[in-house]
Amino acid sequence: MEKNKLIYTIIESAVEKGIHYIVDNPKRGVRNLLDLGEYFASGRFQKSFFDLAHEMLNNEDSFYYEIIEDLVENTNHDTIKDFGINIGYNSFTCGARIIREDEKEFEYKIPWTIVFDFREEACESLTEDEIVNVIQKGKNLGIYCYIFLIDSNDILMDLYPIINNNDDCGISLILSPKIINEQAVKEMSTLTNLCFFLLINDIDEIELRSSVNYLRNYRCLYGGSYYYDESFSYTEEFESISKKIISIHANFAIMIKRPGSNNQIEENTYDYIYNSRFKTDSSAFIMDFYGDINRVGNIIYEIPKETHFLSIDSIGQISLTTLENKTKYNIRTNSFEEIFKSPI
């Protein structure tokens, strides 16, 4: 543990210097930061990531340089540093190592991230203590990445102490711009381990712009999010979505398959998204919710498995493949061991 803290401190100092260097010389600063990351890379995920990053940034005209420059110019540098290290080091390095060791010992699957699907409120919703308990048990197993889907301003503010008290985790919120106001953003902007993903599906432009202005004024880390289904034509609509993301100065976004959509549209869309990352003229960096959770898991884990997904809804019900496919398990009555050992 002490060794990890020492390495974290060294990385933290180096990243701070690297960010300041990017401000003065973006392209050289990015390449220097990549070289630094490779120096500390030890696992399969890190090596795979840096090979991919070098390929993406090999072209001097790559749009990724513009994304990084905009990010550094308009985002709190402490947020870039803390969120980045929590994901890259705490989750993908130290956490991944713990997960692999636990999987070998216990012989059951452990997800690398946990999704809290709190879009539907309930009378007996999970309490703050119950959520904190889940996260603490998750960290003990090596899970340092958490995603919350929310649709209420009250829930947004209730999450503040939870995120604040788990500052060693990378935490993302997928939410509608409708529930964002200036007071909420002002308070949440003090959390440097947090990233917002604003939904852009059929959202009123005035509400969207207002939310974006709050996030930019308080220098928050944010991107876009978009639900898709069979009606989505990625070859025709993908670029228009990318342009909308750029228009709100988001630069990156995550796409989520709607409940009930067939697997073929998911596979085709993910393939298109993945290939788009290698285009130097693309306008935004796009991720796929299910596809990239699974892809990261396939790199991290040594035990082959069909899915790396786990979500918990507002009353504690567990899903193991998609958000809507509920199981018989509940986090209030079942242990992680029981859940992780269950067949998909």
Backbone torsions as a table, in degrees:
resi	resn	phi	psi	omega
1	MET	NA	-43.1	179.9
2	GLU	-62.8	-37.9	178.3
3	LYS	-62.4	-42.8	179.1
4	ASN	-61.3	-41.2	179.2
5	LYS	-64.1	-38.6	179.3
6	LEU	-65.7	-45.8	179.1
7	ILE	-62.7	-41.3	178.7
8	TYR	-58.3	-44.5	-179.3
9	THR	-63.1	-41.5	178.9
10	ILE	-64.3	-46.0	179.8
11	ILE	-63.1	-42.4	-179.6
12	GLU	-58.0	-46.7	179.4
13	SER	-63.9	-42.5	-178.5
14	ALA	-67.4	-38.9	179.7
15	VAL	-67.1	-40.3	176.7
16	GLU	-56.8	-46.8	178.6
17	LYS	-65.2	-39.1	-179.5
18	GLY	-63.4	-40.1	179.0
19	ILE	-63.8	-44.1	178.6
20	HIS	-63.9	-33.9	179.2
21	TYR	-69.4	-35.3	177.9
22	ILE	-62.9	-36.5	178.3
23	VAL	-57.9	-42.5	-177.1
24	ASP	-82.0	-36.5	-176.4
25	ASN	-145.6	83.5	-170.3
26	PRO	-52.5	-52.0	-173.7
27	LYS	-68.6	-46.9	179.5
28	ARG	-67.2	-37.2	179.2
29	GLY	-62.5	-41.3	178.4
30	VAL	-63.9	-45.1	-179.4
31	ARG	-64.5	-38.1	177.3
32	ASN	-64.4	-38.6	179.2
33	LEU	-67.1	-36.7	176.1
34	LEU	-64.2	-42.6	178.5
35	ASP	-61.4	-39.2	178.3
36	LEU	-63.7	-44.4	179.5
37	GLY	-60.7	-40.8	178.8
38	GLU	-63.5	-33.7	-179.9
39	TYR	-62.7	-37.9	-178.8
40	PHE	-90.9	-9.7	-177.7
41	ALA	-66.2	130.4	-179.2
42	SER	-130.7	-27.5	-175.9
43	GLY	-98.8	175.5	-178.8
44	ARG	-65.0	-37.9	-178.5
45	PHE	-63.6	-46.8	-177.8
46	GLN	-60.7	-44.9	-179.0
47	LYS	-64.7	-39.8	178.1
48	SER	-64.7	-42.1	-179.4
49	PHE	-62.7	-47.4	-175.4
50	PHE	-72.1	-30.0	172.8
51	ASP	-63.0	-43.7	179.2
52	LEU	-65.7	-42.8	-178.7
53	ALA	-62.0	-43.5	178.5
54	HIS	-61.8	-38.8	179.4
55	GLU	-65.6	-40.5	-179.5
56	MET	-67.5	-34.2	-174.1
57	LEU	-100.8	7.5	-177.8
58	ASN	-65.5	-31.3	179.2
59	ASN	-86.0	126.6	-178.9
60	GLU	-60.4	-24.3	-178.0
61	ASP	-95.9	10.0	-178.3
62	SER	-57.9	136.1	-179.6
63	PHE	-66.7	-14.9	179.7
64	TYR	-63.7	-30.7	177.5
65	TYR	-64.2	-38.4	178.8
66	GLU	-67.3	-40.4	178.8
67	ILE	-61.1	-48.0	-177.3
68	ILE	-66.2	-40.9	179.8
69	GLU	-62.9	-43.6	178.9
70	ASP	-64.7	-40.3	179.8
71	LEU	-61.1	-47.3	-178.1
72	VAL	-68.1	-33.9	-178.1
73	GLU	-73.7	-33.1	-169.6
74	ASN	-115.9	5.4	-177.7
75	THR	-122.6	143.9	175.8
76	ASN	-52.9	123.5	-176.6
77	HIS	-64.4	-31.3	177.1
78	ASP	-66.5	-34.8	178.2
79	THR	-68.2	-45.2	176.8
80	ILE	-57.1	-46.0	-177.9
81	LYS	-65.6	-54.0	-173.3
82	ASP	-68.8	-46.4	179.5
83	PHE	-63.7	-42.8	-179.0
84	GLY	-63.3	-44.9	-179.5
85	ILE	-69.7	-38.1	178.6
86	ASN	-60.8	-38.9	177.9
87	ILE	-77.5	-52.2	-172.9
88	GLY	-70.6	-38.7	-176.7
89	TYR	-101.8	-57.4	-177.0
90	ASN	-62.4	-41.6	-176.8
91	SER	-88.3	-59.7	-171.2
92	PHE	-78.7	-13.6	179.4
93	THR	-111.1	-73.4	-177.5
94	CYS	-65.7	-47.4	-179.1
95	GLY	-62.6	-43.0	179.8
96	ALA	-62.2	-36.9	178.5
97	ARG	-64.6	-43.1	178.2
98	ILE	-63.2	-43.7	-179.4
99	ILE	-60.2	-46.1	-179.7
100	ARG	-62.8	-40.4	178.6
101	GLU	-65.4	-42.4	179.9
102	ASP	-65.9	-39.5	-179.6
103	GLU	-63.7	-38.6	177.7
104	LYS	-65.2	-40.6	-176.8
105	GLU	-74.4	-45.2	-172.8
106	PHE	-97.1	-16.6	177.6
107	GLU	59.2	41.4	169.2
108	TYR	-139.7	158.5	-173.8
109	LYS	-75.9	142.0	178.0
110	ILE	-128.7	125.4	179.2
111	PRO	-72.6	155.5	177.9
112	TRP	-90.4	-13.8	176.8
113	THR	-142.3	152.5	175.6
114	ILE	-120.6	132.7	179.0
115	VAL	-103.0	128.7	172.7
116	PHE	-102.8	111.1	-178.7
117	ASP	-96.1	92.0	-176.8
118	PHE	-107.0	29.7	-178.5
119	ARG	-70.7	-27.5	177.8
120	GLU	-109.5	118.3	179.0
121	GLU	-79.1	153.5	179.8
122	ALA	-140.0	159.1	-179.4
123	CYS	-62.3	-34.6	-177.5
124	GLU	-113.2	50.5	-179.7
125	SER	-65.8	156.4	177.3
126	LEU	-56.1	137.4	179.0
127	THR	-82.5	168.6	176.5
128	GLU	-57.8	-43.6	-179.6
129	ASP	-62.1	-38.6	-179.7
130	GLU	-67.8	-39.8	178.2
131	ILE	-65.9	-44.4	178.8
132	VAL	-60.1	-40.1	180.0
133	ASN	-63.8	-40.6	177.7
134	VAL	-61.8	-46.5	-178.0
135	ILE	-65.1	-40.6	179.7
136	GLN	-64.1	-43.2	177.1
137	LYS	-65.2	-35.8	177.6
138	GLY	-63.7	-44.0	179.9
139	LYS	-64.1	-35.7	177.4
140	ASN	-60.9	-27.0	179.2
141	LEU	-93.7	-2.6	179.1
142	GLY	101.2	10.8	-178.5
143	ILE	-94.4	112.2	-177.9
144	TYR	-121.8	16.2	178.3
145	CYS	-126.1	128.1	-177.1
146	TYR	-136.0	139.9	-178.7
147	ILE	-124.0	130.0	177.6
148	PHE	-115.3	127.4	169.9
149	LEU	-101.9	119.4	-175.0
150	ILE	-133.9	156.8	-179.0
151	ASP	-141.7	30.3	-178.4
152	SER	-148.9	136.2	178.0
153	ASN	-66.2	-33.1	179.0
154	ASP	-62.6	-43.5	178.9
155	ILE	-65.1	-39.4	178.3
156	LEU	-55.0	-48.8	-177.8
157	MET	-72.9	-30.2	177.2
158	ASP	-65.2	-25.1	-177.8
159	LEU	-78.7	-14.4	-175.5
160	TYR	-53.0	-54.2	-177.8
161	PRO	-64.8	-31.2	179.9
162	ILE	-66.2	-46.4	179.4
163	ILE	-67.1	-41.3	-178.2
164	ASN	-63.3	-38.5	-177.5
165	ASN	-84.4	-0.5	175.6
166	ASN	-125.1	55.2	-174.5
167	ASP	-73.8	-0.2	174.2
168	ASP	-93.6	2.7	179.6
169	CYS	-107.6	153.5	169.6
170	GLY	-95.8	117.5	-174.0
171	ILE	-120.8	131.7	-180.0
172	SER	-118.5	143.3	176.3
173	LEU	-116.9	122.9	172.6
174	ILE	-103.0	117.7	-169.6
175	LEU	-154.3	161.8	178.1
176	SER	-81.9	141.2	175.0
177	PRO	-58.2	-21.9	-177.3
178	LYS	-62.0	-26.2	-175.8
179	ILE	-96.6	6.6	-179.2
180	ILE	-99.2	132.4	171.3
181	ASN	-133.3	171.4	-173.6
182	GLU	-63.7	-40.4	-178.8
183	GLN	-61.8	-41.7	179.2
184	ALA	-63.7	-45.1	-179.6
185	VAL	-65.3	-41.1	179.3
186	LYS	-57.6	-44.0	-179.1
187	GLU	-71.9	-46.1	-176.7
188	MET	-69.3	-22.0	-178.7
189	SER	-67.0	-14.9	177.9
190	THR	-78.7	-9.3	179.4
191	LEU	-90.1	116.5	-174.8
192	THR	-95.6	8.2	177.3
193	ASN	-114.3	26.8	-170.1
194	LEU	-126.4	138.6	173.7
195	CYS	-128.8	132.7	176.9
196	PHE	-95.0	142.7	170.7
197	PHE	-125.0	106.3	-176.4
198	LEU	-84.4	129.3	175.7
199	LEU	-68.8	135.6	-179.4
200	ILE	-117.2	6.9	177.6
201	ASN	-70.3	118.0	172.0
202	ASP	46.3	39.2	179.8
203	ILE	-94.4	138.4	176.7
204	ASP	-56.7	128.4	-174.7
205	GLU	-60.7	-36.2	-179.2
206	ILE	-66.6	-43.8	178.1
207	GLU	-63.0	-41.0	-179.3
208	LEU	-64.3	-47.9	-178.8
209	ARG	-63.5	-38.2	179.7
210	SER	-62.2	-46.1	179.7
211	SER	-63.6	-42.0	179.4
212	VAL	-62.1	-42.3	179.6
213	ASN	-61.2	-40.6	177.4
214	TYR	-62.0	-46.2	-178.1
215	LEU	-64.1	-39.9	-179.6
216	ARG	-72.7	-39.0	-179.8
217	ASN	-61.8	-33.7	179.8
218	TYR	-99.6	12.3	171.7
219	ARG	55.9	43.6	178.6
220	CYS	-82.1	156.8	172.9
221	LEU	-86.8	121.9	-177.2
222	TYR	-151.1	157.2	174.6
223	GLY	-141.7	-168.5	178.2
224	GLY	-108.4	167.5	173.5
225	SER	-145.0	151.1	-171.6
226	TYR	-150.7	127.3	175.6
227	TYR	-87.5	135.4	178.7
228	TYR	-130.1	159.9	177.3
229	ASP	-146.4	-161.6	-176.7
230	GLU	-62.1	-23.3	-178.5
231	SER	-76.2	-9.2	-177.3
232	PHE	-80.3	123.5	176.2
233	SER	-104.4	98.0	-172.9
234	TYR	-64.1	-30.8	-179.6
235	THR	-69.4	-26.0	-177.7
236	GLU	-102.3	-36.9	-171.6
237	GLU	-98.4	-15.0	-174.7
238	PHE	-59.8	-43.8	-178.0
239	GLU	-68.0	-36.8	179.5
240	SER	-66.6	-36.1	176.5
241	ILE	-66.4	-42.5	178.6
242	SER	-59.5	-42.5	-179.5
243	LYS	-66.2	-36.1	178.3
244	LYS	-66.8	-38.2	177.5
245	ILE	-62.3	-44.5	178.9
246	ILE	-65.1	-35.5	-177.9
247	SER	-64.3	-23.9	176.8
248	ILE	-101.2	16.4	176.4
249	HIS	57.2	37.1	-177.6
250	ALA	-90.8	-37.3	176.5
251	ASN	72.0	-29.3	179.5
252	PHE	-141.6	158.4	-177.1
253	ALA	-158.1	164.7	177.3
254	ILE	-125.3	134.5	179.8
255	MET	-106.9	139.0	-173.7
256	ILE	-126.6	126.8	177.5
257	LYS	-68.7	132.5	178.3
258	ARG	-69.6	151.9	176.7
259	PRO	-57.6	137.9	176.9
260	GLY	89.1	-10.8	179.2
261	SER	-71.6	148.4	-175.5
262	ASN	-76.4	160.6	-176.3
263	ASN	-68.1	-26.7	-176.9
264	GLN	-66.7	-41.9	178.4
265	ILE	-64.5	-34.4	178.0
266	GLU	-65.6	-46.0	-179.4
267	GLU	-64.5	-44.5	-179.0
268	ASN	-65.0	-43.0	-179.6
269	THR	-65.7	-42.4	179.8
270	TYR	-64.0	-42.3	178.0
271	ASP	-59.3	-41.7	-179.9
272	TYR	-65.9	-43.6	179.0
273	ILE	-61.5	-47.5	-177.9
274	TYR	-60.5	-44.9	-179.1
275	ASN	-67.9	-28.3	-178.8
276	SER	-65.0	-23.5	-176.9
277	ARG	-69.3	-17.1	-178.3
278	PHE	-96.3	-1.0	178.5
279	LYS	-85.6	125.5	-177.5
280	THR	-75.8	-13.8	-177.8
281	ASP	-104.3	7.5	177.4
282	SER	-66.6	156.1	-174.8
283	SER	-100.2	-9.0	-178.7
284	ALA	-156.5	156.9	175.8
285	PHE	-93.8	119.6	-175.1
286	ILE	-112.7	138.0	175.1
287	MET	-117.8	159.4	175.6
288	ASP	-115.4	127.9	-173.1
289	PHE	-54.6	-60.9	-177.6
290	TYR	-76.3	-43.0	-175.7
291	GLY	-62.1	-42.6	-176.9
292	ASP	-80.4	-29.4	172.0
293	ILE	-59.8	-42.9	-179.6
294	ASN	-70.6	-39.5	-178.1
295	ARG	-64.8	-45.4	177.8
296	VAL	-60.2	-42.6	179.0
297	GLY	-61.1	-40.0	-179.9
298	ASN	-64.0	-29.0	178.3
299	ILE	-79.1	-39.5	-175.1
300	ILE	-72.5	-44.0	-165.6
301	TYR	-86.0	156.1	175.2
302	GLU	-105.3	-20.0	177.0
303	ILE	-93.9	115.0	-180.0
304	PRO	-61.3	139.9	176.4
305	LYS	-155.3	161.4	-173.4
306	GLU	-76.8	-33.5	-177.8
307	THR	-143.4	152.2	177.5
308	HIS	-116.5	20.3	-169.9
309	PHE	-99.4	138.8	171.7
310	LEU	-149.4	127.0	176.2
311	SER	-130.1	154.4	179.9
312	ILE	-127.9	126.3	-179.0
313	ASP	-90.0	-174.3	-170.3
314	SER	-65.7	-21.7	177.7
315	ILE	-106.1	10.2	174.8
316	GLY	94.2	2.6	-178.7
317	GLN	-69.9	140.9	-173.9
318	ILE	-99.8	138.3	169.5
319	SER	-122.3	141.6	-175.0
320	LEU	-121.0	-3.4	178.1
321	THR	-124.9	-51.6	174.9
322	THR	-137.7	169.3	-177.5
323	LEU	-58.2	-36.2	-172.5
324	GLU	-90.3	-14.2	-177.0
325	ASN	-86.0	85.5	-176.4
326	LYS	-73.5	147.0	174.9
327	THR	-105.7	-176.6	177.5
328	LYS	-82.5	-3.2	-173.9
329	TYR	-90.5	148.1	176.9
330	ASN	-135.9	136.3	-175.5
331	ILE	-64.6	-19.8	179.4
332	ARG	-77.7	-26.8	-174.0
333	THR	-118.2	-12.6	-178.5
334	ASN	-120.5	142.3	177.9
335	SER	-80.0	162.5	175.0
336	PHE	-57.2	-39.2	-179.1
337	GLU	-59.0	-44.9	178.8
338	GLU	-62.6	-42.1	-178.3
339	ILE	-67.5	-47.0	-176.5
340	PHE	-68.3	-27.4	179.5
341	LYS	-81.5	-12.7	-174.2
342	SER	-68.6	146.1	174.7
343	PRO	-70.2	149.9	179.3
344	ILE	-68.8	NA	NA
